[in-house]
Structures are given as C-alpha cells and as structure tokens.
C-alpha cells in the first residue's frame, strides 16, 4: 500500500497532477475522435470515387453526413399545432432520443411522446410513457409494440395527425417534418372511415407479400390509428398452430421467430407484426371490412394479391426515407440492392418488386401496373426465396 504524504503541498500537487493528466487524456481522445471521423469521411469519399471509376463496379455510391445536434436552417413557421409524434421502442441510446426530441421541439412540434416498456427517467420536452411489458408471449415483440402504441395514443386527441416512429430513428428534414400535416391532408381516400389515407414508409416491404407494410413509420389521424391498434395480444402457440411449413423455413433470433419469404409463405398474411397491424387497418379503418384471412389457400393467392393491391392503391400513400432524410441508428443493416447477395441472402433469392414510392405511384396512375405485378408474381416458383 502506498502511503501518500498528508502535507498541504502534497495534496495540492496530487490534485494538480490529476488535473493535468485528465487534460492530456481529453486532448488525446479529442484528437483520436476527430482523426477517426476524418478517416471515415476520407474512406467514404474514396469509395464514391472508386465506384465511379471502376468499370467493373455496378454501384454508384453516395453518402450523407448528419449532425448529432441539428439546428434549423429555414425560418418557416408552419402550423404544427395538431401534430403529435410518437417515439416508440426500447431506449438503447438515451442521448440520441433526447437529441431527437430537442430537434422536433425546435421545429415547432409541441406534443412528443416517448413510449417504452423500460423503467426510465422522464425525457425533457416530451411526455414519457412507461407501460408494463406484456406477459402474453407472441412471435416477437409485437405485443409490446402494440401496448406501447396504445398507451401513447391514449395521450393524444383524435383530431391530431400522428407521426409514429421508432426510438432509433430521426427525421432530419425540417421542411418535410413541418409540412407533414399539410401533405397528409392532400392524400384523401374514398374507402377509409376518416376520408384520408394511411401514410407509410418504403422500407424493404415487398409488393407481392400480402400485408407487408412496414410498421417503422406511420402517418395518420389519431382516431384512425386508435382503430388500427384496437387489438388483443396474440399468443405464440395460437399463431404457430396455423403455420404448416418445412422446418428450415422458420428461424429464430433475438427478435423472435422469423419466417423466410417464399411465394408459398406469403399465404400467411399475419405472421409478422407489421402484417398483423396492417390487416387490422383493413378491418377497422376502412368503410367496409376488407381484411384478409390469416392463412389463405395457395390457389387463392392471385385473388388475394389483387385485392391487397387495390387497397394499397386506394387507401395508402408511401413516403421514401430519402424524402424525410430519415436516419436509422441501427448498425447491422444487411440489405443490399436487389441484385446483390449478403450473409442473409445467399441462396439465390429472386429480386422482387418493393413497395417504393415510385412503384406506389405507378400502381396509382398506371392502370396496367397492377396486372404487371400479378403476372410477375405468377411467374415465380412456389418455393424460391424472395427478398
């Protein structure tokens, strides 16, 4: 054991030494962090140039750099008085979420709700809703997702327009953010109960996979979302009792049970959480109940797909992430362009049409586009993997 001198001089020197040492460590860390970010930027820049010059490359690479703490650039005061934002999900990065709240607040959004099942301290400039984790076990986290949205919607007036997002996402485009209430009101529908469409995001949704509308982001009136999320919890055993497939088509990871996408497995129209939620939209938010059976016969697939495409055309609008400058904190994204394969796409899968904004617009304005999608789906092999 070291015996330090208790003299005043020794105490002062030790404190002085610790302060100097702390300052040196801070300077070194700052230099390393700055250099690290600089090197990453130079690497991305070199990758972009390489993609342009390499004649063998099939990519043109682009990237965006966002500030962690954004500031407004446009002095526009849009009416966001009836806009609410739900930030839903696990609190994996509290600083990021608080930064997102601060950003939305600076853009004029006054009603921001963070909803989670984790016991956490309240966030500043937001309503923090903590709900108990459901005891009913589902296929993944869909029951917790459902409870989280229900509790958040209880805090919102029916007349509010709601942007439902995830806790690991942030909309950076301040013009798009402030204009969403006005944009949403232009997307009318003759078949929905409130006369407006459901806004959803293009995020790896497959057009030929029935009810595969991403649940990462919704834009809708609160009254419509409340009807959509009027669901009881679902049980794992009950769902799996209806899923009769080869064992190698079912996987399990930290998210829960997963079903590989083939043309045949698209007959399970409520397997994934987002499918379950959208089928509820079809049942509870449209003037007539247009929901699909949870499991359809394979011979009925084309008919069911035709009905589904009509619903997308008449009651949904799609927003691409690039339009919102949507940043996703998730670090293990493995999806590549459809003509590439990666660790999760290594069995010669078929590149199928995705529900992008462009494809939605084609479905909306080109009367022949629906038939093209159905004919394409009809040409696919029953058991080949899709992505």
N, C-alpha and C positions, 0 to 999 in steps of 0.2 A: 504493500500500500504506500502511495506517495504522500509524504507529509509536506503540505504547502505552508510557506511562511504566512503568518497571520498579520504581518505588519501592513500598515496602510499602503505603503509603496507597492508591496507585492500584490495586493488586491487590485490596485489601480492598473498595474502592469498586466495582470491576467485579463482584466476586462478590456484593456486596450488591445491586447494581443488577439482576443476573441473577436473584437470588432473588425480588426484588420483582416483576420483570417476569413471572417464572414464576407467582407467586401471583396476579397480576392476570389472566393468561390463564386459569388454573384457575378463578377465580371467575366470569369471563365465560362460560367454557364450561359451567360448572355451571348458571348462570342460564339460558343458552340451552337446554340439555338439559331442564331442569326445565320451562321455558316450552313447549318443543316438545311434550313428553309431555302437559302440561296442555292445550294447544290441541287435540291429537289427541283427548284424552278428551272435551273440550267439543264437538268436532265430532261424535263418535260419539253423544254424548248428544242433540245437536240432531237428528241423523239419526233416532234412535229416536223422538223426539217427532214429527218430521215425518211419519214413516211412519204413526203413529197418527192424526194429524190430517188428513192429505191424503186426501181421499175418492177421488182417482184412483189412489192407490198400491195395489199388490197385495201389498205386503210388510208384515210386522210385524218390525222389526229388533231384534235383541238382540246383545250382545257380552259377552265375558269378558275380564278383565284378570288375568294370571297374574304372580306374582313371578319374577324371574330366578333367585333363590336361595330356594326354598321352605323352610319349616320345618314340622315335624309339628304337627298340632293335636290329634290324638286319641291318648291314651296306651294304645293297643291293641297288645299283643304277640302277633301271630298267628304260627303255625308256618310259617315260610318256609324251613325247613332243607333242603327238597328242591326249592326254586325257583331256577332259573337264568334269567338274562336275557342275550340276545344283542343287542348293538347293532352293526348291520351296515351297511357302506356307506362312502362317501368322507368324509374328515374335512374338511368345509367350514367348521366353526366349532368349534374345539377347546375353547374356553371353555364353549360350550353343552353339549358332550358331557361334559366333566368335571363340570359342574353337574348333569347328568342322573345321572351315576354317583354323585355325592355324595348326591343325593336318594334314589335307590334304596337306597343303602347305609344311609342314616339310617332307611329304612322296614324294615330288617331283612334285605334281600337281600344275602347274602354272596358269591354267585357271579355276577359280572358279567363278561361277555366282550365286548371290543371287537374286531371282526374287519374288516380292511380290506386293500386292496392297496397302500396308500400307506406309504412308509417314514416312520415317525413314532416319537417317543419314547413310552415306556410311560405309560399313564394311571395315576393314583393310584387305589387301592381297586378295581382291575379287572385282569383278565388281558388283555393286549394281544396280539392275534394278527395278524401281518402275513404275508399269503400272496402269492406271485408272481402277477402279472396273467397270465391265460391267453393263450397265443399263438394259440389257435383263435378265429377271429373268428365271432361269432354275429350275430344281427339287431341286438342292442343290447348291454346289459351283463349279459345273463342268465348267461353263463359265469362272469363274475367274481362275480356274486351266488351262483351255485352253489358255487364254490370257497370263497367267504367263509363260507358256512353250514357246509359240510363241515368246514373247519378248526376252526370254533368248536365244532361238535358232538363233535369228537374229544376235547375237553377236559371233556365233561360225561358223568356217569353215566347209564346207560339209564333208571334209575328216577326221574330228576329230571323235574319239569314245567318246560317251557321256554316263555318268552315271547320270541318272535323279533320284534325291532323294527328300525326304521331309525335311522341316525345323526342324522337331522334331526327325530326325534320324541321326545316325552317324555310319559309318563303322570303326570298331576298328582294324580289322585285316590288318596290314600294308603289309603283304606278298600278301594277296588276292587283296588288293587295287592296289598295284603296278603291279600285274600280270594280271589285268583285260584286258588290251589291247591285250596281247598275248593270253589269254584264249578265248577272243571273236573271234579272227581270226581263231580259230580252229573249230568254230561252223558254218559250211557252210550250205547253203540251195540251192536246185535246183529250188525252186519255188519263191524265193524273188528277187526283182529287183536288189539289190546290191550284191546278192550271199551269204548273211550271215543271220543268224537267229536273232530274237529279244530276248534279254535276259530279263527275268522277275523273280520276286521273289515269292517263295511259302509263301503265307500269307493268309490263310483261303479261298483260291479260291476253288470252287467246280468243279470237273471234269464234272459233269453232268449238270452244269448250263452254257449254251452256252454263250461264250464271257466273262466269268467271270475270266479274267486275271487281277491280282492285278496291280493297277497303282502306287503303292507305290515306285517302283524302276524299271527303265528300263535301259538296256544296249544296245546301238545301234549306228551305224554311224549317224552323224548329218543329212546327206541327207535323210536317211530313216525316222528319227523322224520328220523332216520337212514335209515329205509327210503324215506321220501318223496324224500330228496335223494341217493339212490343212482342217479345218472345220469351218463352220459358227456357231455362237452362236445358241443354241436351246432354244425354248420357252416352258415354263411350260404348257400352255394351249394346245399347239400342241401335246406334248408328252402324256399328260393325256387324250386327246381325244381318244387315241388308247388303253388305259388301261381299260378294262372292267372286273373288278373282284369284289368280295364281299368286302364291305366297311371295314370289320375287317382285311383285308389283307394289308391295307395301313395304315402306321403310319407316324407321323411327330415328329421330334425332332430338336435340334439345327443345325443338318446337313442338314435338309430339308425333303423332302418326301422319305419314305422308303417303299419297297415292300417286304413283308415276302416271304421267299423262300419255295415254294412247287413245286412239279413236274409240276403242271399246270402253275405257274407263270414263269417257265423257258422259256415259249414260248415268253416272252417279252425280246428280245435279246439285247436291247439297253437301258433298263430302267436306270441302274446305270451308273455313269460316266465312270467307267473302262470298262464296256461293250461297251459303245459308242465309246471310244477310240480304243478298240481292233477291233471293226467292221470296223473302218476307216483303221486300219492296213491291214485288209483282203482286203479292197477295193483299197487302194492307194499304198501299199508297196509290193504286190505280182505281179508276172508277169501277171497273169490273175485276174480279179475281182472275188474274192471268198467271198464277203461279204454276210451276211445273211439278210433276210427281218427283219424289226424291230419287226414285230409280225408274228409268224408262227402259222399255224393251229396245234392244238394238235395232230391230226392224222399224221402230218409230223415230229413230234418230233424226232423219232428214226433216220430218214434220215438226219435231220439237225445235230443231235448229232454226227453221223458217219462222216459227212463232217468236223465238228468242230475238232474232234479228229485227223483226218488226217492232218489238218492244224497245230495243236499243235505238232504232231509228226514230221512234215516236215519243219517247219519254226520258231519254238520257242525252247529255252532252259531255263530250270528252275534252279534257284540257291536257296538253303535253307539259311535262315538268319544265321544259325549257322556257315556256311562256311565263312561268312563275319564278324562274330562277330558283327552283326548289333544290335545296341542299339536303342530302341524306347522310347522317352521321355514321351509318352502318359501314363497317370497314371490310366485310367479307363478301362483297357483291361479286358473283362469279359469272353472271350472264354476259355473254359476248354477242356481237352481231349474229344474225341468224345463219350465216354461212360459216361460222366458226364453231369449234367444239372446245370444251374445257373439262375439268375434272368431273363435273356433274352432267356433262353432255357428250359422253364418249361411246355411245352405242349406235352411231349412225342415225341420229334422230332426224326427223323431217322438219325443215323450217316452214312453219305455218304462218298465216296472216295474223298479226297482232292488232289489238284494238287501239290503234293510234288515232290521233285527231284526224289525220289525213284519211284513214280508212273509214272513220265515222262520217266525215264529210262526204266521202264517196257513196257510202250507204244512204246518206240523207238526200243527196241530189242526183245520183245516177240510178235510174230505175232498174238497170240491168245488173247492178253490182251485187245485189242480194243473190241472184241466180249464179253469179260467178263464184261467190263464196260457197254456196251449197254444192255446186258442181266440183269445186276443188276438194271439198270435204269428202264427196262421194268417190273421188278417185284414190283416196288414201287407203292403205292397207289397215285392216282391223287392229293389228297388234303392234304396229310400228310406233316407236316413241316419238312424241311431238314435243316441240319446245318453241 
